[in-house]
Amino acid sequence: MTTHSPYIVNYLSIAIEGKSLKNKIDASGKTNELLHKMHEIIPAKSLISAEDVAIYQLNEMDGSISRLPTYEGIPADNNYLNMVLREGNQIFDSLLEIEEEI
C-alpha cells in the first residue's frame, strides 16, 4: 500500500500495538477480563503483526527514501508523520493502560 496520509501510518502503529497487546493478554491468562476491553478501543479484525509491516518515508529535501526506525515493531514517533497526530497517540495510550493491567 502506498499513502501520503499520516493517519494511515498512525493507525498502522495502533493496529501493530493492538496485536502485540492481544498476544500479551492471551499469555497472561486474563483474556476474559481484558480482551473485551481492548476490542472496545480497536476491533479484533484491525490487528496487524509487526512482521507484516514496513514503513518508509521520503525526504523531500534530497529525494532519499528511508525505512522508519521501529521500537518493538512499532514505527518510532520521531518522524514527521507521527508528530502531527494527537488522536492516534491517545488511542495508543489507552491500549498501554490496558497492558498495565496484565
N, C-alpha and C positions, 0 to 999 in steps of 0.2 A: 504494500500500500504506500502511496506517496501522498503527502499532505503538506500544506503550509500552515495548518491550523495548530496553534499552541494548545488548544483544547483537546485535540486528539492525543497529543503527546502526554498531556497531563492525565487524561483519563486512562491511557495505557499504563501509566505508573500506578494509578489506583487499582486497575484490574490485576496487575502483577502483585501488588501488595496484598490484595484480597486473596489471591491464590496461595500465596505464602502463608497468610494468616489462617486460611482454611486448613492447610496441611498441619499447622501447629495446633489448631483446635482439635482436629481429628486425633492427633497423637497425645493430646492432653487428657483425653477421657471426659472432657466437658462439652462434648458435641451437643447434647440436648439443650444445655443452657446458653451456649454462646453462638452456635451456628445460625439459629434463627435471628438472633440479634444482629449478626453480621449481614445476613441477607436482607435485612430491612434497610441497610445502607447501600449494599451493592448486590445485585441479583447473581445467583449462582451461575447462570449462563454467561455472565460477563467476565468471569475469572480467566486469567491467562498466565501460563507458565513463563517465567523469565527466559527460559531456554528458547522460546519461540519468538523472541523479540530482539531486534537490533535497531537502534535509532541513530540516525546520522543528522548532522546539521551542516549547512553551507555557510562559509564565511564570505559575506558579500564583498569584503574589502580586497581579498586576494584570490577568491574563487576556490579556495581549498575546501575539501569535504572531510569531516572527521566524525568518528563514532563518539557519541556522548559517553562519558565515563559513567559507570554504574556503581551503586552501593547495594550489595546483596541482590543484584539483578534489576534494581530499580534505577532508572536514569537519574543521575545526580542533579540536584536542584540548581547548581551553579551554571546554568545555561540560559540563554536569552528567553527561550520559550517558557520555561517554568517560573521565571522571576515575575511574570505578569499575571499569574493565575492564583488568586486567593481562594476561590471557592473549592478548587480541587485540593488544595492543601488542607482545608478544613475537613473535607471528607476523609482524607488520608489520616488526619489526626484522630478522627472518630474510630477508624479501624485500629489504630495503635492503642487507643484506650481499651478496646475490647481485648487486644492481645495482652494487656497488663493484667487482665482478669484470669489468665491461664495459670 
